[in-house]
Amino acid sequence: MFFKYCGVSISYSLTGKGKVNIFLHGWGQNGEAFNKIANQMPKFKWLKLDFPPFGESGDVKDWSVFTYANMVISLCEHLKIKKCNLICHSFGGRVGILISSLRPELVHKLVLISSAGMKPKRGIKYYASVYKFKLLKFLGFMPQNVGSKDYQALPEQMKKMFVGIINTFLEDYCSLIQAKTLIIFGKNDDVTPVYMAKRLKKLIAGSQLEIIDHAGHFCYEERPLKIIEMISRFLREGK
């Protein structure tokens, strides 16, 4: 099925019965990324969507994290969803944090898996690389293969948008979250390190933190049974 937001087609699917659980996937993925979890939890109702420009959704070039959050809120209004749970991974965590803080009445429970949105710790090596890049650019040399794999994979018209997204830090919004929150991170995550999980735990009142051994940024793929057990228990607690 498709939903139009700001002229962009948003692909989504809605299956099952009961309270709606919305999957918000990571950058470069699509709603199908959570199939393994959804298939093992058939007694729940799932709303899976593709963040544009991924999956079957349309192209975008100037969206911010706030645009993505407003799109999900608008889709909920379109589907007459008044209360839901959000299950978010990485970039999807940015969107989930914003929705939960700006529309607290919409979100019952929030699950943040390897969530992005916290300001990273920067060392001397990072700043040296930045200054080197700026100097080479000033001298007329355009360095190749600069930035993360996600950045390099983007078409030129989306790179500025991506830079804006990863430099949107959400610490100030976390304290506004009222939803019961479960934070799950892989112990070996080198994309969103464990110190970010601990910061989220400190900022979101009453939140629970689970660190998964022998898992990295895609802990829900590496340790699916463990993640499914945690999410199932959390969603059933205190219904």
C-alpha positions in Angstrom: 0.0 0.0 0.0 1.1 3.6 -0.5 0.5 6.9 1.3 1.4 10.3 -0.1 3.4 12.8 2.1 4.7 16.1 0.7 4.3 14.6 -2.8 6.4 11.5 -1.9 5.0 8.0 -2.1 5.5 6.1 1.1 5.3 2.3 0.9 3.8 0.5 3.9 2.1 -2.7 5.1 -0.3 -3.3 8.0 -0.9 -6.8 9.2 -2.3 -8.6 12.3 -4.7 -7.5 15.0 -4.5 -5.6 18.3 -2.4 -2.6 19.3 -0.2 -1.3 16.4 3.6 -1.8 16.6 5.4 0.4 14.1 8.8 -0.7 12.8 11.2 2.2 12.0 14.2 0.8 10.2 17.8 2.0 9.8 19.4 4.1 7.1 19.7 2.2 3.8 17.3 -0.5 4.8 13.5 -0.9 4.5 10.6 -2.3 6.4 11.4 -5.8 5.4 14.5 -5.7 7.7 12.3 -6.6 10.7 10.6 -9.6 9.0 12.4 -12.1 11.2 11.1 -10.4 14.4 7.5 -10.0 13.0 7.3 -13.6 11.8 8.2 -14.8 15.3 5.6 -12.6 17.0 2.4 -13.4 15.0 0.0 -12.3 17.8 0.9 -8.6 17.3 -0.2 -6.1 14.8 2.7 -4.7 12.7 3.0 -1.5 10.6 6.1 -1.7 8.4 7.1 1.2 6.2 9.9 2.1 3.9 11.6 5.4 4.7 12.2 7.2 1.4 14.2 6.9 -0.7 14.6 3.2 0.4 12.5 0.2 -0.5 9.5 1.0 -2.6 9.1 4.5 -1.3 9.8 7.5 -3.6 12.9 9.7 -3.8 13.7 12.7 -1.5 16.5 15.1 -1.4 15.9 17.7 1.3 14.2 16.0 4.2 15.3 16.4 7.8 14.8 14.0 10.8 11.7 16.2 11.7 10.3 15.6 8.2 10.5 11.8 8.7 8.9 12.1 12.1 6.1 14.2 10.8 5.6 11.7 7.9 5.1 8.8 10.4 2.7 10.9 12.5 0.7 11.8 9.4 0.6 8.1 8.3 -0.8 7.3 11.8 -3.4 9.9 11.4 -4.3 8.6 7.9 -4.7 5.1 9.4 -6.6 6.4 12.5 -3.9 5.1 14.8 -4.3 6.8 18.1 -1.8 4.8 20.2 1.1 2.6 19.2 4.4 1.1 20.1 7.5 2.1 18.2 10.3 -0.4 17.5 13.3 1.5 16.0 16.7 0.6 14.8 19.6 3.1 14.3 18.3 6.0 12.1 14.8 4.8 13.0 15.7 5.6 16.6 16.2 9.3 15.7 12.7 9.3 14.3 11.3 7.4 17.2 12.8 9.7 19.8 11.3 12.8 18.0 7.8 11.2 17.7 7.8 10.1 21.3 9.0 13.5 22.6 6.8 15.7 20.4 3.7 13.5 20.4 3.8 11.6 23.8 0.1 10.8 23.6 0.7 8.7 20.5 3.4 6.4 21.8 2.7 3.8 24.5 6.0 2.0 24.5 9.3 2.7 22.7 12.1 0.2 21.8 15.4 1.7 20.7 17.7 -0.8 19.1 21.3 0.6 18.5 19.6 4.0 18.2 21.4 6.9 16.6 20.8 10.5 17.8 23.4 11.0 20.5 26.3 13.3 19.9 29.5 11.2 19.3 32.7 11.6 21.2 35.3 13.2 18.8 39.0 12.6 19.2 42.0 14.3 17.7 42.1 11.9 14.8 38.6 12.9 13.7 39.3 16.7 13.8 42.6 16.1 12.0 40.8 14.4 9.2 38.2 17.2 9.0 40.9 19.9 8.8 42.8 17.9 6.2 39.7 17.6 4.0 38.9 21.3 4.3 42.5 22.2 3.4 42.6 20.0 0.3 39.2 21.3 -0.8 40.4 24.9 -0.4 43.5 24.1 -2.5 41.3 22.7 -5.3 41.8 19.0 -4.6 38.6 17.0 -4.0 39.4 14.0 -1.9 37.7 10.7 -3.0 35.9 8.2 -0.7 35.3 10.7 2.0 32.8 9.9 4.7 31.0 6.7 5.8 29.8 3.9 3.5 26.3 5.3 3.8 27.4 8.7 2.7 29.5 7.4 -0.2 26.5 5.3 -1.5 24.2 8.3 -1.8 23.7 10.3 -5.0 25.1 13.8 -4.8 21.8 15.5 -4.3 21.2 13.5 -1.1 24.6 14.0 0.6 23.9 17.4 2.0 20.6 16.0 3.5 22.4 13.0 5.0 25.0 15.3 6.6 22.2 17.4 8.2 20.6 14.3 9.6 23.6 12.8 11.2 24.5 16.2 12.7 21.0 16.5 14.3 21.5 15.5 18.0 18.5 14.7 20.1 19.7 14.8 23.7 17.4 17.7 24.5 14.3 15.7 23.3 15.0 12.5 25.3 13.9 14.1 28.6 10.5 14.8 27.1 9.8 11.1 26.4 7.0 9.7 28.6 6.6 6.3 27.0 8.0 3.2 28.7 11.3 2.7 26.9 13.5 -0.3 26.3 17.0 0.4 25.0 18.9 -2.5 23.4 22.5 -2.2 22.1 25.1 -4.7 21.0 28.2 -4.8 23.2 30.5 -4.7 20.1 28.6 -1.9 18.3 31.1 0.4 16.5 28.5 2.5 14.8 26.5 3.6 17.8 28.8 2.6 20.7 27.5 1.5 24.1 28.3 4.9 25.7 25.4 6.2 23.6 23.1 3.6 25.1 24.2 4.7 28.6 23.5 8.3 27.7 20.0 7.4 26.4 19.3 5.5 29.7 20.4 8.5 31.7 18.2 10.9 29.7 15.0 8.9 29.3 13.3 8.7 32.7 12.5 5.1 33.9 14.1 3.5 30.8 15.5 0.0 30.8 18.9 -0.9 29.2 20.0 -4.3 27.8 23.5 -4.8 26.4 23.8 -7.9 24.2 27.0 -9.8 24.3 28.6 -11.0 21.1 26.6 -8.6 18.9 27.2 -5.3 17.0 25.1 -2.7 15.4 22.7 -5.2 13.8 22.2 -7.1 17.0 18.6 -8.0 16.0 20.0 -10.0 13.1 23.0 -11.5 15.1 21.0 -12.5 18.2 17.4 -12.6 16.9 16.0 -15.0 19.5 17.4 -12.9 22.3 16.0 -9.7 20.9 12.6 -11.3 20.2 12.3 -12.6 23.7 13.2 -9.1 25.1 10.8 -7.2 22.9 7.9 -9.7 23.5 8.3 -9.5 27.2 8.6 -5.7 27.2 5.5 -5.3 25.0 3.4 -7.6 27.2 4.5 -6.1 30.5 1.7 -4.1 32.2 -0.7 -4.1 29.3 
